[in-house]
């Protein structure tokens, strides 16, 4: 199962990549919105985990693109505390779940499993 | 200008009247030397920045995979300590490298909780980075000191609480801000005890940051006990912040103390007290506000009318009717809005008045009618949406 992770903090991106690989997922990573949109087209991931504030394209644009695909892609949004209005916008765009930073990696894995089971 | 004059002059010696040629040469040389020095400084600056960038990148590349692996280690393995590669120890002897690692660890610690966060803290301690942060607390430079405070509280170094707490009333704004956030990060609502002693103002921005930091902690019911004491603080910003706390955590039990704050000499305190009273109102609050109205300045009178439009009852009807004849149109409008909101036949009464007196009253009636219709429309939309769900 392929998961696209979009996060601009390098160490955080690497940590998410290794954690998800450990859980048995195939992980594709990128650190900006534009690359994420391209990867979504070429790699067809089952799920996208994205930060909201990203260089070039925001997380909201990634959600919109994910939901416009013929086979809808599940989206989990990583948001900082105090970004409630943005989270609301993310849900309106079709995001499936969100997790507020700081978060527990194990909780993220549980949410991923739950969403993939639904899909 | 001078050389042009010199060239244009018919007499080549004319210039020497104003300046001797050897001085001119010296002047040009000094100018050139300055120019070269500036170029060299710019170049050196760019070179150092570039070197720093690549140095940071190199260290990150060397350490990234190892740090990530350590962060994801199982808790039982972590208890025995991490096995630190020799290469890593060598790198960490350098001051800059240590700071780069701390920056990376702090950035990721801010984003994670649970086992991974604990691993980051163990790693920070085991690599001896705590000493590096502690040294910063002794620095005379405010930015170094406040960074040291931030690193220590992000890494949950609770044994440094006393040292951090001492800085909550530092004369430097930035150190003070970081220390106040730090004690709340470490001890939650208990950390607010710095409000007992802080003598410097707590800025609006700092108040927002403190409230945000408090959102991460659970209120244990002790807040109401401290609020009366802080409301008597000589520091007006402490009083304003306390009122915001009473508002955010709906401290109904301190209602009477907040009412007393309406008599405070500082207008900012009184404005916040009115706002807080809306959130912790009881059946007496609207009338208390109505009676206080006359003692207030224009801005806070408007706040009181806004408050009454939210929590008012028919008891304030005569008070509001009296204000419909106020000389200020803004007061008339706000009073009309409050009247329509709390009095059952408020809209009809406004309509009558509009017909009888025309002019501003008709506009007030139409304005309130518009508010009434739009709120009714929104609530019916919400109702139909909830039914369809």
Interface residues (C-beta under 8 A of the other chain):
Chain A: X9 X10 X11 X12 X14 X15 X18 X19 X22 X81 X82 X101 X102 X103 X104 X105 X106 X107
Chain B: X60 X64 X65 X67 X68 X69 X71 X72 X104 X107 X108 X109 X110 X111 X112 X113 X114 X115 X116 X117 X212 X215 X216
